[in-house]
Amino acid sequence: MALEKGRNLFKKISDPLVSKLEGVNPALLTWLTLPVGLTSAWLMMNAGSGQDGAIMFIGAAFFMATAMALDGLDGNLARATGKVTRWGDYLDHTLDRVLDVVWILAIGYNAVWFGHEELAWAAAMFAMFGSYLGTQAQAVAGSRNYGGFSRADRMVLTFLALLVAAIMAYQNAEAWGVWRGIDINPISVIIAISGLGGLYTFVIRFVKARADLQSLDKSKPLSTTKGKEKMDE
C-alpha cells in the first residue's frame, strides 16, 4: 500500500545518520529493536487512564517509533557498508515477527482499554499469517510479496492509535461507545484493523504467490529425482 513508499523517504532522511554509523555492526541495531520494542509493549499493556496513562501511551508510541527506526536503519547501514548477510536478513525478519505479535498482544491485554485476550490472540494470528506469506514468497521465489495491508501500514496506524489513546486517557474518556461488551476506542479499533488487515493480506498474498509461482514453475520447472531417472534412461 501507499505507506510502503515511506521506505524511500526514510532512506533519504536517514542517509546522513547512516554515514556516521559506518563503524557500527548492523546486527547491533537489529538486536536493539528487541529491548526498545519490549519497553513499548510494557507501556502499552499497563497504560491506564488519567495523566499517567497518557504519558505511558506517549512513551509507548515513542519507543515503538524508535524500534521501527532502528529496524529501517540496520538494513540501510548494511547496504551502505557492504555488510549485507543472510543471517542479518533472517534475524531482522525474526525480530520483526516477534515484535508484531508482542505489540498486538500487549495492547490486547490492557485491562483498562481492551482486556479481551482471545481477540488479541486472533488478531496476532491473522497478522502473522499475512507476514508469513510475504517472507515465504521470498524464500521460495526469491522476491518479497508486499501486497495487502503491510507492516508499515499497521505500525503507522498503531502509532496514531496510541497518540489518540493518550489524549483520551488525559481526558479520562476510555470509550466512544460499546459494541457487544467491547469498548470502542483507539485500542480496540487497532486490534480489529490488525486482525482484519492480516486476514486480507493473507488472501491477497496467497493469490499473488500462487500466480507467480505457477508462472515460475512453467518457465523454470524444478528438477526431480523421477525426471532425472527418465533422462538417464
C-alpha positions as CSV (number, residue, x, y, z in Angstrom):
1,M,0.0,0.0,0.0
2,A,0.9,3.7,-0.1
3,L,2.7,3.7,3.2
4,E,5.3,1.3,1.9
5,K,6.6,4.2,-0.2
6,G,7.8,5.7,3.0
7,R,10.7,3.4,2.9
8,N,12.4,5.5,0.2
9,L,11.7,8.7,2.1
10,F,13.1,7.2,5.3
11,K,16.3,6.2,3.4
12,K,16.8,9.8,2.2
13,I,16.2,11.1,5.7
14,S,18.5,8.5,7.4
15,D,21.4,8.7,4.9
16,P,23.3,11.4,7.0
17,L,23.0,9.3,10.1
18,V,24.0,6.1,8.3
19,S,27.2,7.8,7.1
20,K,28.1,8.4,10.8
21,L,27.5,4.8,11.8
22,E,29.8,3.2,9.3
23,G,31.9,1.5,12.1
24,V,28.8,0.0,13.8
25,N,27.8,-3.6,13.1
26,P,24.3,-3.5,11.6
27,A,23.3,-6.5,13.7
28,L,23.7,-4.4,16.8
29,L,20.9,-2.1,15.6
30,T,18.8,-5.1,14.8
31,W,19.2,-6.5,18.3
32,L,18.5,-3.1,19.9
33,T,15.0,-3.2,18.4
34,L,14.1,-6.0,20.8
35,P,14.6,-4.3,24.2
36,V,13.2,-1.0,22.8
37,G,10.2,-2.8,21.3
38,L,9.6,-4.7,24.6
39,T,9.7,-1.4,26.5
40,S,7.0,-0.1,24.2
41,A,4.9,-3.3,24.8
42,W,5.1,-3.0,28.6
43,L,3.9,0.6,28.4
44,M,1.1,-0.4,26.0
45,M,-0.1,-3.1,28.3
46,N,0.0,-1.1,31.5
47,A,-1.3,2.3,30.4
48,G,-4.4,3.3,32.3
49,S,-6.4,6.5,32.4
50,G,-5.5,10.0,33.6
51,Q,-2.3,11.8,33.2
52,D,-0.1,8.8,34.0
53,G,-1.9,6.7,31.3
54,A,-1.4,9.5,28.8
55,I,2.3,9.6,29.5
56,M,2.6,5.9,29.2
57,F,0.8,5.8,25.8
58,I,3.0,8.6,24.5
59,G,6.0,6.7,25.8
60,A,4.8,3.5,24.1
61,A,4.4,5.4,20.8
62,F,7.9,6.9,21.1
63,F,9.6,3.6,21.8
64,M,7.7,1.8,19.1
65,A,8.7,4.5,16.6
66,T,12.3,4.2,17.8
67,A,12.2,0.4,17.3
68,M,10.8,0.9,13.8
69,A,13.6,3.5,13.0
70,L,16.2,1.0,14.2
71,D,14.6,-1.6,12.0
72,G,15.0,0.6,9.0
73,L,18.5,1.8,9.9
74,D,20.0,-1.7,10.2
75,G,19.2,-2.6,6.6
76,N,20.3,0.8,5.2
77,L,23.6,0.6,7.2
78,A,24.2,-2.9,6.0
79,R,23.7,-2.0,2.3
80,A,25.8,1.2,2.7
81,T,28.7,-0.6,4.2
82,G,28.6,-3.7,2.2
83,K,27.7,-5.9,5.2
84,V,24.5,-7.4,3.9
85,T,24.3,-11.0,5.2
86,R,21.8,-13.8,5.1
87,W,22.0,-14.1,8.9
88,G,21.3,-10.3,9.2
89,D,18.2,-10.6,7.0
90,Y,17.0,-13.7,8.9
91,L,17.5,-12.0,12.3
92,D,15.7,-8.9,11.1
93,H,12.6,-10.8,9.9
94,T,12.6,-12.9,13.1
95,L,12.6,-9.9,15.4
96,D,10.0,-8.2,13.3
97,R,7.6,-11.1,13.7
98,V,8.3,-11.3,17.5
99,L,7.5,-7.6,18.0
100,D,4.5,-7.7,15.7
101,V,2.9,-10.4,17.9
102,V,4.1,-8.8,21.2
103,W,2.7,-5.4,20.3
104,I,-0.7,-6.7,19.4
105,L,-0.9,-8.8,22.5
106,A,0.3,-6.0,24.7
107,I,-2.5,-3.6,23.7
108,G,-5.0,-6.5,23.7
109,Y,-4.0,-7.5,27.3
110,N,-4.5,-3.9,28.5
111,A,-7.4,-4.5,31.0
112,V,-8.4,-0.8,31.1
113,W,-8.7,-0.2,27.4
114,F,-9.5,-3.7,25.9
115,G,-8.9,-6.8,28.0
116,H,-10.2,-9.4,25.5
117,E,-7.2,-11.6,25.3
118,E,-8.8,-14.1,23.0
119,L,-9.5,-11.4,20.4
120,A,-5.9,-10.1,20.7
121,W,-4.6,-13.6,20.0
122,A,-6.8,-13.9,17.0
123,A,-5.6,-10.6,15.7
124,A,-2.0,-11.5,16.3
125,M,-2.5,-14.9,14.5
126,F,-4.0,-13.2,11.4
127,A,-1.3,-10.6,11.3
128,M,1.3,-13.4,11.4
129,F,-0.4,-15.3,8.6
130,G,-0.1,-12.2,6.4
131,S,3.5,-11.6,7.3
132,Y,4.4,-15.3,6.9
133,L,3.2,-15.4,3.2
134,G,5.4,-12.4,2.5
135,T,8.6,-14.0,3.9
136,Q,7.7,-17.4,2.5
137,A,7.3,-15.9,-1.0
138,Q,10.8,-14.5,-0.6
139,A,12.2,-17.9,0.5
140,V,10.6,-19.8,-2.4
141,A,10.5,-17.4,-5.3
142,G,13.4,-15.1,-4.3
143,S,11.2,-11.9,-4.3
144,R,9.2,-10.4,-1.4
145,N,5.5,-10.0,-1.7
146,Y,4.4,-6.7,-0.2
147,G,0.8,-6.8,-1.3
148,G,-2.2,-6.2,1.0
149,F,-2.1,-4.4,4.4
150,S,1.6,-4.0,5.1
151,R,3.5,-3.9,8.3
152,A,4.3,-0.3,7.7
153,D,0.6,0.5,7.4
154,R,-0.1,-1.3,10.6
155,M,2.7,0.4,12.5
156,V,1.7,3.9,11.4
157,L,-1.9,3.3,12.4
158,T,-0.9,1.8,15.7
159,F,1.3,4.8,16.4
160,L,-1.6,7.1,15.7
161,A,-4.0,5.0,17.8
162,L,-1.6,5.3,20.8
163,L,-1.5,9.1,20.4
164,V,-5.3,9.3,20.3
165,A,-5.5,7.0,23.3
166,A,-3.1,9.3,25.1
167,I,-5.4,12.2,24.5
168,M,-8.5,10.2,25.7
169,A,-6.6,9.0,28.7
170,Y,-5.7,12.5,29.7
171,Q,-9.4,13.5,29.4
172,N,-10.4,10.4,31.3
173,A,-12.5,9.2,28.3
174,E,-11.9,5.5,27.8
175,A,-14.5,4.7,25.1
176,W,-16.7,6.2,22.3
177,G,-19.3,3.6,22.9
178,V,-19.8,-0.2,23.5
179,W,-20.3,-3.0,20.9
180,R,-21.2,-6.5,22.3
181,G,-19.4,-5.8,25.5
182,I,-16.3,-4.3,23.8
183,D,-15.4,-0.7,24.4
184,I,-14.9,1.2,21.2
185,N,-11.7,3.2,21.5
186,P,-8.4,3.6,19.6
187,I,-7.1,0.4,21.1
188,S,-10.0,-1.9,20.2
189,V,-10.1,-0.3,16.7
190,I,-6.4,-1.0,16.0
191,I,-6.9,-4.6,17.3
192,A,-9.7,-5.0,14.8
193,I,-7.7,-3.4,12.0
194,S,-4.7,-5.6,12.7
195,G,-6.8,-8.8,12.6
196,L,-8.9,-8.0,9.6
197,G,-5.9,-6.4,7.8
198,G,-3.9,-9.6,8.4
199,L,-6.6,-11.8,7.1
200,Y,-7.0,-9.6,4.0
201,T,-3.2,-9.6,3.5
202,F,-3.1,-13.4,3.7
203,V,-5.7,-13.8,1.0
204,I,-4.1,-11.1,-1.3
205,R,-0.6,-12.6,-0.9
206,F,-1.7,-16.1,-1.3
207,V,-3.5,-15.4,-4.6
208,K,-0.5,-13.4,-5.9
209,A,2.0,-16.0,-4.8
210,R,0.0,-18.8,-6.4
211,A,0.0,-16.9,-9.7
212,D,3.7,-16.0,-9.5
213,L,4.9,-19.5,-8.5
214,Q,2.8,-21.3,-11.1
215,S,4.3,-19.0,-13.8
216,L,7.8,-19.6,-12.4
217,D,7.1,-23.4,-12.4
218,K,6.3,-23.2,-16.1
219,S,9.3,-21.1,-17.1
220,K,11.8,-22.7,-14.7
221,P,10.5,-26.1,-13.6
222,L,12.1,-27.7,-10.6
223,S,14.2,-30.8,-11.3
224,T,13.0,-34.0,-9.6
225,T,14.6,-37.4,-9.0
226,K,12.0,-39.1,-11.1
227,G,12.7,-36.7,-14.0
228,K,16.4,-37.3,-13.7
229,E,15.9,-41.0,-13.8
230,K,14.0,-40.8,-17.0
231,M,16.7,-38.6,-18.6
232,D,19.3,-41.2,-17.5
233,E,17.4,-43.9,-19.3
